[in-house]
């Protein structure tokens, strides 16, 4: 089990680790994949929402329409609001 490292400043001083939320990946998942997921999952809820995907893709010097972002969401998840 991996833990999302994207904590808000007020949560970073949490001595009991309650700010860390579990993100589950299949056994043997490459650590690079887990770190990439954590970098995109800004709210650490274990999912990538449409806004997080849009932000991540824009950092790659690419612009996508809202329709294309929704296509990606539908193509990779049964839940069209998050991956």
C-alpha positions as CSV (number, residue, x, y, z in Angstrom):
1,X,0.0,0.0,0.0
2,X,1.3,3.4,-0.9
3,X,0.5,6.7,0.8
4,X,-0.2,9.9,-1.0
5,X,2.5,12.5,-0.2
6,X,0.4,15.5,-1.3
7,X,-0.6,16.9,2.1
8,X,-1.8,20.4,2.7
9,X,0.5,22.5,4.9
10,X,-1.7,22.2,8.0
11,X,-1.8,18.4,7.6
12,X,2.0,18.1,7.2
13,X,2.5,18.6,10.9
14,X,0.1,15.8,11.8
15,X,2.0,13.7,14.3
16,X,-0.3,10.7,14.0
17,X,-0.4,10.4,10.2
18,X,-4.1,10.9,9.9
19,X,-3.5,13.2,6.9
20,X,-2.0,10.3,4.9
21,X,-4.7,8.4,3.0
22,X,-4.1,5.0,1.5
23,X,-3.9,4.6,-2.3
24,X,-4.0,0.9,-3.3
25,X,-2.1,-0.5,-6.3
26,X,-1.7,-4.0,-7.5
27,X,1.2,-5.9,-6.0
28,X,4.4,-5.3,-8.0
29,X,3.4,-1.9,-9.3
30,X,6.5,0.0,-10.3
31,X,7.2,2.8,-7.8
32,X,7.5,5.3,-10.7
33,X,3.8,4.7,-11.5
34,X,2.8,5.2,-7.8
35,X,4.8,8.4,-7.6
36,X,3.4,9.7,-10.8
37,X,-0.1,8.9,-9.6
38,X,0.5,10.7,-6.3
39,X,1.9,13.7,-8.1
40,X,-1.4,14.1,-10.0
41,X,-3.8,13.1,-7.2
42,X,-3.6,16.5,-5.4
43,X,-6.4,15.9,-2.9
44,X,-5.0,12.5,-2.0
45,X,-8.4,10.8,-2.3
46,X,-7.0,7.8,-4.3
47,X,-8.6,9.0,-7.6
48,X,-7.7,11.4,-10.3
49,X,-10.6,13.9,-11.0
50,X,-11.1,15.7,-14.2
51,X,-9.6,19.0,-12.9
52,X,-6.5,17.1,-11.7
53,X,-6.1,15.4,-15.1
54,X,-6.5,18.7,-16.9
55,X,-3.8,20.3,-14.7
56,X,-1.4,17.4,-15.2
57,X,-1.8,17.4,-18.9
58,X,-1.3,21.1,-19.1
59,X,2.0,20.8,-17.4
60,X,3.2,18.7,-20.4
61,X,2.8,21.8,-22.7
62,X,-0.4,20.3,-24.2
63,X,-3.8,21.9,-24.3
64,X,-6.9,19.7,-24.5
65,X,-10.5,20.7,-24.8
66,X,-13.0,19.8,-22.1
67,X,-14.4,17.3,-24.5
68,X,-11.1,15.5,-24.9
69,X,-10.5,15.5,-21.1
70,X,-13.9,13.9,-20.6
71,X,-13.1,11.4,-23.4
72,X,-10.0,10.4,-21.4
73,X,-12.0,10.1,-18.3
74,X,-14.6,7.8,-20.0
75,X,-12.0,5.7,-21.8
76,X,-10.1,4.8,-18.6
77,X,-12.8,4.6,-16.0
78,X,-16.4,3.4,-15.6
79,X,-16.9,6.4,-13.3
80,X,-16.7,9.4,-15.7
81,X,-15.9,11.8,-12.9
82,X,-12.6,10.2,-11.8
83,X,-10.0,7.6,-12.8
